[in-house]
């Protein structure tokens, strides 16, 4: 049963123009309530900072990212790794999200998400290479912000040893665009951030 559902999700995230339609319909059933799919349905319960994520909870954000990724996956050197990374990239926000001084934060969710993504994929007999590649994408997906802003969490030298920088740039673009209203101004700004990130990371 679990394998069959996993294969359905795999099919839709790889084939659909808007995989969120299938995923949102799935959420209306009880099929995502059982472990490990509950890792996904739990995203609905996690609120985000309205300043940075006006679109709403982590599930809404993830679905936006997934749909943008579906339009760009042909640019990836490994579309299946890329799409699963888009779906699982924020699993770490479930344990990481806290309210600090009245603000919603999710510090270290990139690091926390690695083990969760690995545990999720291990349930379905995926090979270790695929799992490690998705895990690396999850681990480093925040680096665009950190590198561009010269934050102390930036680790470009370590990152490039584990994952192609162009793949992180592509996922990071989807992540940054998957929030709030998509405008030409935001699109141009994020493309410029990607340019700076690639320049600093290579």
N, C-alpha and C positions, 0 to 999 in steps of 0.2 A: 504493500500500500504506500509506504513512505517513498520507496524507490520510484513508483509510478508517478507520484506527485512531483518528485524532484525532476523526473524526465519531462513532465509537462511544463514545469517552470523553465527548464533548460530550453525546451523547444520555443516557447513564447518569447523569452528574452533574446533569443537568437534570430527569430523569424519576424516578429511583429514590428511594425513601425512605431506603435505605442504600447509597449509591454505593460504599462501601468493599467490598461483597461482589464487585461486578464488578471493581474495581481489584485486590483481593487475588487473585482468580482470574487476572487478567491477569499479575500478578507471578509466578505459578507457571509461566507460559510464557516463551518467550524474546522475546516481542514488545516488551517494554520495554527490551531491551538495546541497541537501535539508537538513535543520536542522532536527534532530541532527546529521545526518551522516556527515554533513559538518565539524563537529569536527574532524572526521577522515581524510577527504580529505585535510583539512587545514594543516595537518602534512607535506604534500609535499612542502609547501612554507617555511618551517622552516629549515634553514641551521644549521649545528652543527660545533663545533670546529674540524678542520681536524686532530689535534693532538690526540684527544680522540675518534673521530668518523670518521675514514677515509672512511667508507662505504657510507657517503653522508648525505642526509637530514633525518628528523625524521621519515618520512614514511618508507624509506628504512631500517632504524634501527629497527623500530617496526615490520616490516615483517620478518626480521631476527630473532628477539626475538620470534615472534609468531611461526615460524617453529621449533625453538629449543624447545620451550615449548611443542609443539605438540608431540615431541619425548619423553618428560619427564613427561607428565601429569599424567601417571599412578602412579607416585611417590607421587602425591599430595593427601592430604586427602579430597579435594573437587575439582576435575578436572575442573568443569564448572566455579567455582569462579576463579581458577587459570588461565584458558585460557582467560576469559574476562579481568582479571587483566593484562595479557600479552598484550592484544590488546589496552587497555586503559591507560597503565601505564604512558605514556609520554604526555597525553593531555595537561598537564600544561606547556609544552614547548612552546605552541603557545603564551600565554600571557607573559611567563617568559623570553623568549629569547631576549637578547639585545647584542649590540656590545659595549664592555667597553675597552677602551684603545687599540683598534684594535683587541680585542679577542672576540669571540662569547661565551657568557655565558648563563646559564639558571638557575640562582639561585632561589631556592624555588619552582622549578617546581613540586616537589613532593607534597608540600602543596597546590599549586594552582590547581593541578590536581584532588584533592579530590572532590571539588564542581562540576567540569566539568564532572567527571565520574558519580557522583550522578545524575546530571541533565540529562545526556545521558540515563542512565538506567531507570530513572523515566518515560521517554517517552513511555516505553513499558510495563508498569504495572508489573514490577518485584516486588517481595515481598521485604519488608524492610530489612529482614535479609540478603538476597543475596546482595542487594545494599550496605549495611553497611560492609559486608565482602570484597567486591571488593574495596570499598573506602579505607578500612584499608590497603589493599595490595598496593594500589596506594600511600597512604600516607607514608608508611614505606619502599618502595622499594629501597631507596638510603642508607639505614642504613648499609649495608655491607661495603661500602666505608667509611662511617663516623666512624663506630665502629673499623674497622681494622686499620685505620689511626689515631685513637684517636682524631678525629676532634671535635670541640665544638658542632657540630650539632648532635652528637651521643646521642640517647635517648633510650637505650636498655630497661631500666626499664619501661618506658612508653609504648614502642612498644609491649612488651610481654603481656601487659594487654589487648591489642586490637587484636592481630593476632598471630597465631602460628609461632614461630621463624623458624621452619623448612620450612614453606611455603614461608616466606620472603627469606630464604636461597636459595630455589629452583628458585623463580622468579628472585632473584638477580643474580644467576648464569647465567640464560638465558639472562638477561640484559647485563651482563658483556661480555658474549660470542657473543652477537649479534652485533658485530662491527668489521670491518676490516676482515682480513684473519684469519680463525680458524686454529690454529696450535696446535701440541701436547704440545709445551712449554707453550702456553697461557692457554690451558686447565688445565695443571698441576698447573700453577700459580693460576688460579681462584679457583680450588678445594682446594688449600691450604688457600686461602683467606676465603673460606666458612668455613673451619675447624676452623680458628682463630675466625671468626665471631660467630660461634656457641659456641665456648668455652667461649668467653667473654660475650655472651648474656644470657646464661643459668645459 
